[in-house]
Amino acid sequence: MTYGVKKSLIATVLLVAFLAVPAFAAGNTVLASHDGNNYSLEDFSIFFLRQLGAGGLVTFLEQAIVYEEARKLGLTPTAAEKAQFISENMSQEIYDGFAELYSPAALNRFVEYTVINDKFREHLEAKFVAEKNISVSDDDANRFYLQNIGMFQPEERVWMSIISVDTLETANEVIAKIESGEDFNDLASIYNVDSELRSRAGYVGMMERGQGLPPPIEDAAFALETGQHSQVVKGTLFHVLYIHNKKPKESFPFEDVKEDIKLLLRNQEVQRYVDEYLEDLYTRELPRFEIKAKLFKVGEETQD
């Protein structure tokens, strides 16, 4: 399982655990077992509901407001749009996994809420581009370019993953598995001694030369090419690196990036109008909800 899929899974678990709570297919469905103890979907959901509290309810109700507004505008997602979201954002594997735990109605609502939220934001962006006549001059773009010159003269950089283990023996075991064809990021999810790296399947992301990697790791990372893994790198632990992509030091002239900068600045201005619109919408509509569940009333009183 790749890092991107795992990241999507984590985000989706958190959302569905909250959004679909009233409509479990089977609240006592066992999610995991350990030493004879079973841990159910109900256990999991209560835990996250407690963590989210009243603040989580507000976030959900904001999405409900957007959902209602979008439906008034006829922005209800088509079957094709929902299928595209499942394929490209969730993955069919994750969708099928949720289908084993939640009712079809609850899962369909989650997909619909998510897609319609994106459609409504796109609608608002188009609305403000048209209404506000937003434009960015060459001078505005050049000013941004000069103030952020580092963005356009990046150092050599790599996109990397890492497996860090306690012993040389374990590091050599990892390398043997990689060289036998096992997936680096799958192994990173198992072997990393750091829990955060395990949860991210070892993915570190983009790192520039001189950005702060320890010297032995930086030297090894920049000596590799795209698609290569390192041998054992000795630091405070024993490390194995993998390079997903690599770019040389570059310098982009203003004329080459001018239009991209203008688009960025225009989008930032549009985003400001969208955020202001949504904030006004939430301020107006949230007080109109009648909270039925005592749990969230208690949470609100605790926060006051």
N, C-alpha and C positions, 0 to 999 in steps of 0.2 A: 504494500500500500504506500503510495507516494505521500510526500509532505503536504502537497496541495489538497489531496483528498482528505487527509487526516485533519487538516486545519478546517476544512469545510464541515467535516463530521462534528468536530467539537462545537463549532458555532451553531450547527443545526440542532445538536442534542440540547443545548441550552435553551434554544427557542422553542423547540417542540415540547420539551419537558414542561414549559410554562403554558404555551398556547393551547396544548391539547389535553391538559389535565382532566377536564370534565368528561372526556370521551374515550377513555381507555378501552381497548378491545378486551383486555384482561388485566386488571390492576395488580393481580398477584403473579403475573408472568415472571418467571425466574430469569434474571439477567446474568447472575454469576453465582458460583458456589465455591466455598472454601472451608476445608476441614469439617464438612458436614453441615455448614451453615449456608442457607439460601438467602440471596439478596434480590428483592423483587423490584419490578417497575414502580410499584407504589412506594417502596422505601426510597428509591432514587428520586422520585418526583417530590416527595415531601421534603427531602433534603434540599433540593434546589429551590423549591417554593420558599422555604425558610430563608435561604440565602438572598433570594431576590426581593422578598418582602413587598411593601407598598410601592417602593420605587420601581420594581419590576412590573407591577400592575399598571402604573402610570405609563411606562414605556409601551406596554401592550395596548392600552387604551388610545395612545397617540396613533398607533398603527391602525386601530379600529376607526378612528376619525378619518384618517387618510383613505381607508377602504371605502367608507361611506361616501366621502366626497368624490372619489374616483368613479364609483358606481353611478352617481348622479350625472357624471359627464360621459357615461357610456364607455368607460375604460376597462370594463371587466375583461380579464384575460381570456383569450381563445384557447381551445384545446391544444392547438399547435404551440402557443406561447408557453403553456404549462409544461408540455412535453419537452420543449427546448430547455426550460429551467431545470427540469429533472435530469436531463442528459448532460448539460454543460455545467451546472452549478452544484447539484447534489451528487450526481452519478446514479445510474440505475441500481447499482449494488446497495448504496446507502438507502435509496428510496425503498427497495424491496425489504431491507432490514427493518425500516420503520413500519412498513406495511404488516409485518408480523406482530408488532407491538400495539399499534393504534388502529382505530376504526378508519375505514375508507373516508368517512365524512370529515374526521379531524385532520387527516393527512391532506386531503384535498383543500381544506380551508387554509392550512399552513402554506401550501404552494400558492394558492390564490392570493392570500394576503401579501406574500413576498413579491410576486410578479406585479400585482396591482400597485404596490408601493413604488416600484421602479417606474412604472408607466406614468404614475401621477407626477413624480419628480421630473420626468422628461417633458410632460405636458407643461409644468410650471416653467421649466427652462425655456421652452419655445415661446411661451406667453410673454416672458419678460424680455427676451431678445427682441421680440416684435414691438412690444409696448414702450420699452425704455430707450430704444434706438441706441443700444450700447455700441460704442466704437472705441478702438484703441489706436492711437497715432504711432507713427514710426518713432517719434521722440519718446513717447511713453515706453515703448518696447526697448529702445536703446538705453534709457535710464535704468530699467530693470536689468538689462544685460550687464551694464557696468557695475551695478550694485551687487550682482550675484555672479561675478565672473568665474568663480570657482565651479559653478554648475556647468560651465561651458568649456572648462579646461581640466577635465577629470584626469587623475593619475591612473596608472595601470590598475586594473581591478579584476577580481575574480568573484564568481558566484560559487559558493562552496558548501559542503556538508562535512561533518566531522564525527568520528567515533572516538571517545576518550575512555580508556579503561585503566585498571589499577596495575596490571602486570604485563610484562613483556610477553609472557606465555599466552595470555588472552589476546593481546594485540596480534600476535602471529597466527593465532587461531582465526581471528577475524579476517586477516589477509588471505588465508588459505580458502576460506569460504567465498570471499569475493572472487578470487581467481578461479574458483570452481563454477562460477556463474551465478551465485546468489546476489540478490539486489542489495546495494550498499545501504539505502535508506531503510529497508526492512531490517537489516542487521543493526543499524543505528538505533532503531526503536527498541531493540532487545538488549544490546551490550552497553550502551552509554551509561556511565556511572552517574552522570548528572541527569536528574529527573526532567528538567526543562528540555534538555537536548533530546532525551528519549521521547518526550511528548511531541517534539517537532521533527521526529525522525532524523535527527542530526543536522537539520538544515540551518545554516548560519545566515545565508543570504549573501548580499553583495558586500565585499570588503575591498577598500582601496589600499594600495601600498602606503605604508606609513600611517594607517588609520588607527592602529593600536593593537594589532595582533602580536602576541609574543614572538620575538625574533625567530626561534626555531620553526614555529608554525608558519610565519610569514614567508621565510626563506623557502620552505618546502612547497607552500601553496603556489608561489609565483614561479617556481621551477617546473610545475606541472603544466600540461596542456589540457584543453577541453576533453572531458571523457576519461581522464586518467585518475587513478588513485595513487596515493603515496605508499611508501614502505613505512615502517614504524618511525614516528617522530617523537623523540624524548623531550618532554617538558616537565611540568610538575606531575603530569601523568604520562601515559603512553597513548599516542594519538595516531589515527589513520585518517587521511583527508581524501576528499573526492571533489573534483572540479567540474561543475556543471557547465560553466561558460567562462570565457576569459576575454578581456578587451585590453588593447594597448593604451598607453597615455595618448590623449587626443586634445585637439584644440579646435573649437567650432567657431568660425568667423560669424560676426553679427548677421550678415546677410543670409547665411545658411540657416539660421535659427529664428530669424525675425518673425516669420509667420507663425511659428510654433509659440513664440513668446506672446504674440498678440492674441492668439487663441487662448492661451493660459490665462492672461489677464482679463480677457472678456469673460471666460468661464468663472473666474473668481468673483467678478462683479455680479454676474448672473446668480451665482451661489449665494451671495449676500442677500439679494432680493428674495430668493427661494426660502432661505432660512428665516428671514423676517416674516414672510407670508405664513410659513408653517407655525412660527412662534405665536403669531396673532391668532391663527386658527385654533391651536391648542388652548391658548388662554381663554378663548371664547367658548369652546366646546367641552373641555374637561369638567368644569363645574356642573355641567348638565347631566353627567352620569350619576346614576343612583347606585352606590356600592352595596351589593347584596351580601357579600361574604364577610362574616365577622373577622376572619383572619386578617383581612386587609384593613379593616377599620382599626383593629388593634395596632397594626403596623403603623398606620398614619398617626395614631395618638402617641405612639412611642417616639416617632420622629419629631413631633412638635416640641 
